[in-house]
Amino acid sequence: MSVPLPPRTVDLPPVHTALICVALPGLAISTDQGQLTGRGLEGFYRAGRRLLSRCQVRVAGREPLAVQARMLTADRARFVGTLRSSADGGPDPDVVVERTRHADGTERITLRSAASRTLRLPVEVALGTDLAELSSVAAGRAGPELPASVHDSGLRWSCATGHSAVTADPPPVDALASAGLLRWEFELPPGGTRSVELRVRPDGAGANRTVGSGGAASPIAQARAAGDDPRAQALLHTCVEDLRALLLRDPGHPSDTHLAAGAPWRCGLAPAEALVAARMTLPLGTRLALGTLRTLARTQLVGPRSGLIPGPRRDAGPHLPPGCTATEATLLFPVLLAEARRWGLAAGEAEELLPAAERCLDWLRTAVGDGIYLPDSFSQGPLRSETQAHAHRAALVGADLLDAHGRPGGAGLRQWAQALRTAFREDFWVEDRGGGRPAAARAPDGRLVPHLAAGAAHLLDTGLLGSGATAPGLLDKVQTEQLARLLGGPVMDSGWGLRSLGVKEAAYNPFGHRAGAVRVQESAVAVAGLAAAGYEKEASSLLQGVLAAAEAFDHRLPEMYAGEQRAQGSAPLPHPAACRPAATAAAAGVLLLTSLVGIRPDAPAGTVTLRPVRSAPLGEIGLTGLRIAGAPFSVRVSRLGLAMVEEAAEGLQLGV
C-alpha cells in the first residue's frame, strides 16, 4: 500500500544515498555500510511493515570494514567488507565478508579466506525489529525493539499487529533470544568459503512471490537497445528492471497488474501515475495497460460524480493551488485504452473496457457543461492549462475510440475540442517581448498566471489517432514554435533535462519538486512532443541531458533531481526525498528511447508508421523485443536518420 506521508512539519528521512532493493511487496533499505543498525529507514519491509530493522554481523568479535556497496539488480544489492585475521599480520585483509541482500527478504552472508592457515572464526548476527509501519518509521515514531523468542532455526518477534521470523541455514549453534543473537563457529581452510543464508518472513508466510519475477510471463517485455551510444541499452535495461520491480497485483483480481508509484514512499497504486507509466510503456506490450485499466475501472465513482476515477490531491508548485489527480486519471483512462488498441490490445479486451471509458468521457461532458473549459474538480480556482491539454486529448482520442466501436458521441466531442482550441489560443496566450508564452492557468476573473513551467510540455502531447496520425494540439503553429523555443532554451533546459519551473521565475528553487527540479516524466513528455512536432534540436538537447543524468545515477533514474545548470565536470544533484526507482521515471526512459524512432502503430488497420528523429542524436540505434499487435517488433534507425523494420507481426505493413 502507499505510505501515508507524515505531516509536513516532520522531515522525511533522506533516501538519496540509500540502496533500495525493490520487488514489491518487498523492500530492503540499506546504507552503504551494509550493516542494518535499526537507525533511520534501514531494514527489510513487506507490504509497508518493517520485518527486520537490525542485522549486524560480527566476525571474531569485530565488524567487517565496509569497502564496497552496489546495486546488482533492482531487487538485489551486494556489500563487501574485509577483516584481518590477526593484528600483527600487516595491513592486508585476509578475510572477505560478502553480503547479498534481496528485496524478497533473503540475505546471504559469505566468508572467504585468503589466509595462509586454517582460521576458526566465531560469527555472530545480531537481529532485531520493531515491526513498525514505514509511515511511522519515516515520522520517527517507530517505537522500541520488540523482545525476541527462539523459533525453529532462528528468532521470532510478535506484536498486536503482526509477527516476523528469521530462519537461518545452516542453523546456528547457539541462539540467544534476550540479545537477539545467532552464533556459528566456522572453520575456513586457506582459500575456503562458508555461507549462511537468512530468510526474513512474516511469521507463517512463504516466500515473497513478486509479480516482476515472472520472466517471460511478465507484462513488461524485455526490450533491448543496441547501437553507437551504449547508454541507450544501459538505460533501457535498468528501466525495464525497475518497472518489473514496481509491479503489483490487484488483490481481488490477481491476474491484473499495475505499477506502484515508487519506492520507498509510494509503494501502492497512484491512479494518474499508473496510467501515465502504462501509456509510456505501450511499446513493451499492452498487458500492463490492460491490468491498469481493469483495476481502475473497478474504482470509478457512481452517483453525482459518475465516471470519475478517484485520486489524491497533488501540490502544483508555488503559483497554483493543489491540483486534482482524479481529473488527470479520468482523462487519461480513455486515452490509454484507445492507444493500447492501436498498439495491439485485443478487440474483446477493448470492448470490455469501453463502458468505463465512455463513463470517463460522459464525466468530461458533464464537468464542462455549457462552458468551454474544464474546471478543477474540487474548487473554483484557476483553469489550468495542463488540464485543458489533458481534456482536449481525451476528447479527440476518445472520439476516435467511440467511432471505432460504433458508439455515439464522437462528433460532439470533436465539436467541443474545436471550440476549446479556438478559445484557448486566445485566452491562454501571454504576449510579451520575447514572442509570448502559454499561461500556466487562467484565474476566475480572467487574469493569466504567466509563469513558465514544465506543465506546458503537455500541450505538445496531443495523442495518437489512426493511420499513424497525431491529433491536433491546442496551440497553433506559431505558438507551438514559440513553446518549442522556450522549452529548449536555457531558462527551462538545465542541461540535465527540463526544469519544472523556469530559472527566471521569482519562486524558482532548483530542488522544488514543482518549482525548478527536473522531473523525468515531464522531460520525456517534452522530448516526445518536440520530436513529433519536428523540433529536433530542442528534443535532442533535452534527451542528451537526461541521458547524462541517468549515467550519473547508474541509469536508475529518480523521479526528480535538482535543476541546477549543468557545467563542465559537474553532476546532477540528487533530491533527498525523491523516489528511486519511480514508475514514471522508469517509464520515461522507455519513452525517451522509442521517441527516437517515432513508432506510430495502428494494429487494427495492420500498419505501423515510423517518424524517426532525422538528426539521429545518438547515432545508429536499434530496438529489439518491442511489441506491436501481440508480436515482437524490432526497428533500427541509421546514422542518417533512416528507419528500417527488422521484425514485425505477420501481415503488419509499413504506413506512409
ZIMO-V980054 format. One line per field, one symbol per residue. ss: DSSP state (h for helix, s for strand, l for the rest). A space follows every 10 residues. Layout:
ss = ???
This chain:
ss = llllllllll llllllllss sssllsssss lllllsslll llssssllss sslssssssl lsllssssss sssllsssss ssslllllll llllssssss sslllsssss ssslllllss ssssssssll llshhhhhll lllllllsss sllssssssl lssssssssl lllssshhhl ssssssssll llssssssss slllllllll lhhhhhhlll lllsssslll hhhhhhhhhh hhhhhlssss llsssssssl lslllsllll hhhhhhhhhh lhhhllhhhh hhhhhhhlls llllllllsl llssllllll llsshhhhhh hhhhhhhhhh hhhlllhhhh hhhhhhhhhh hhhhhhhhll llllllllll llsshhhhhh hhhhhhhhhh hhhhlllllh hhhhhhhhhh hhhhhhhlss llllllssll sslllllssl llshhhhhhh lllslhhhls llllllhhhh hhhhhhhlll llsllllssl slllllllll lllllllssh hhhhhhhhhh hhhllhhhhh hhhhhhhhhh hhllllllls slllllllll lllsllllll lshhhhhhhh hhhhhlllss sshhhlssss llllllllll ssssssssll ssssssslll llssssslll llssll
